[in-house]
Structures are given as C-alpha cells and as structure tokens.
C-alpha cells in the first residue's frame, strides 16, 4: 500500500539535497593516486624484463583501472535507480567484470607480445594494492559517504566537514 503525499505537506517542502556521486569520487581519487605510479612501474618492468614485460604490466594496470571505473559507473547507476538495481549492479556487475577480466586473460594468453606471468602478478597485485590503499581513505559513515572528510577537502566536494560543524 502506498500513501500519496498530501498537498499541505508539499507546500513548504524544500527540494531534496543533491546526493554526491560517492562512487565517482572514490574512483577518481583511486585513478589520481594510481596514474603517477604507472610510469615508474613500466620503467622497472622494462629494465627487468624488456618490452614484453613492460607491455604486460601496462596492460594489466589498464585492465585494473578500467575494472574500477566500470564498477563505479555501475554502482552509481544502480544507486540512482533503486536499491534493487544497486544490489543487482553490485553482485551482477562484479560477476560481469570478473568474467570480462578472465575473458581478456584468455584472449591474451597466446599473444607473442604478452608475458603472462607478469600480467597475472600485476593484475592481482594492483587490484589488491589499490583496494587496500583506498580502503584507508574511504569513510563508511552516512554523514560523510565517500572519502574521509579531511581527505575530501582537496577535492571539488561541497559537503560540510567536521571542522565546519565545530562553529564559532
């Protein structure tokens, strides 16, 4: 049973506050932190194993970053749509994205310019490292979803921080 809002309650209603795109904020922060490390990783890979290893490392990092960007897009879409779509985007999106990663690995395993060992190690290592790094920076409160308030101050977020609420 649904209850229609009464006209009296709509008369003084203010518009709903804008919901921040938390998923986008987190993935942009993750990309911003990962991209400066890509060039040194490629240089080290080139020095250790040559162009084949460097191409493998670069491809693995690209797959990981694309995976996280797709996750943020799917979760953001699901959150805007409905709680059921958010659940479907989280579970179904994970299965879909892991299927795409496995499909990419299967498609690349016989390519002459790929070194499968460094590709797999970089793929797993960069997933875990970026998730661990970002887990320290994410706030899991309803008051400040997304990045922790003091860390988000550097971003373009207009949400209040705990420093604002201490007041004068």
N, C-alpha and C positions, 0 to 999 in steps of 0.2 A: 504494500500500500504506500503510495507516495502522497505527500502533503504539499499542496500548492502554496507558495508564499502569499501572504495577504498583502493587498495593496498598501496598507498602512505601514508594513514593515519595510517596503521598498522605497517609501517616500524620503526617508532620511538616510538611506543606505549609501555608503561611500563605495567607490569602486574597489574591487579586490586588489590587494597589493600585488605587484609584479613578482612572479616566482623566479628566483635566479636559476639560471641553467647550470646547475651544480656539476653535472656530468661533463659539460663542455669546459667549465672552469678547471676541473681536475685534469682532464686530458691535455688541455693547453699547457698547464703547468708541467705535466709529465713530458710533453714534447719539448718544452723550453729547456728542461733540465737534461734531456737525453741528447739533443742535437749537438751541443758543444763537445760531447764525448765521442761522437761518431768519427770525426776526422782522426783523432789520436788512435782510436781502435783500428781504423783502416790502415793507418801507417804502421802500427805494430804488426797487424796481420800480414801486411806486405813484406815487412822485414823478416818475419818469422817464416812465412810460407810462400811468399811470392804472390803474383796477381790472382791466382786461382783461389787462394785462401782469403785474400782481401775481397774478392768478388763475393765469396760465400758469406763472409762476415757482414758486408754491406747489404746483401740480400736478406739475411736473417734479421738485421736491425730494421730494415724496411718492412718486413712481414710483421714484426712485433709492433711497430708504431702504427701500421695500418690496422692491425687487430684491435689495439686500444682505441683508435679513432672510431672504428666501426662499433665497438662496444658502447662508447659514449653516445654516438648517434642513435643507436637502437634504444638504449635506456632513456635518453632524452625524449625520443618519440613516444615510447611507452608511458613515461611519466606524464606527458601532456595529454595522452589519450584517456587512459583509465588505469586503475590498479590492476585489473585483469591483464591488460596489454603490457603493463610494466613487468608483471610476472612472466608472461609469455616471452617478452623481449629478453629478460634476464636468462631464463632457462633455455628457451629455443635459440636465442642469439648466441649463447655460449656453445651449444651443440653445433650450430651452423658455422660459427667462426672456427671452432676446432676442426670441423670437417674440412673447411677451406684451407686451413694450415696443413693438415695431413695431405690433402689433395695437392697442394703446392709442393710439398716434400716428395710425394710420389711422382709428380710430373718432372721434378728437377733431379731425381736421383741418378739418372743415366746421362746427364748433360756433361760434356767433357770439360766445361769451364767451371764446374762446381766441385768443391771438395766437401763431401757430405758430412764428415766428422766435425770440422769447424762450423759448418752451417748448423748442425744439430746442437752443438755445445753453446754456440752464440744464441740460438733461438731460445733454448731453455734458460740459459744464464741471464739473458737480458730481460726475459719475461719476469723471472723471479726477482732480479735486482730492481727493476723499475717498480714492481708492485711493492716490494719491501720499502723502497725509498719513499714512495708516495703514501704508503700506509702511515708513516710517521707524520705526514703533513696534513692528512685529512681529518677534519673534525666530524665526529659522529654524534652531534647534538642537533636537536630540532631548531634551537635558537640560531645556530650558525652552521648550516649544512655546507658541505664543500670543503674548502681549505680552512685551516685554523684561522681565526680572525686576524691575529697579528701577522700571519704569513700572507693573508689575502689583501692586506693593506697596500701592498705593492701592485696588486692587480687593479683592474678598472672596476672593481666592485663598489657599489654604493651602499652596501649593507652596513649598519652600525657595528661598531666593535665594542668589546667590554670597556675600553678606555672612554668611549663616548658616554656610556651609561653611568660612569662614576660622577660625572657632572661637577659643576662649580657651585 
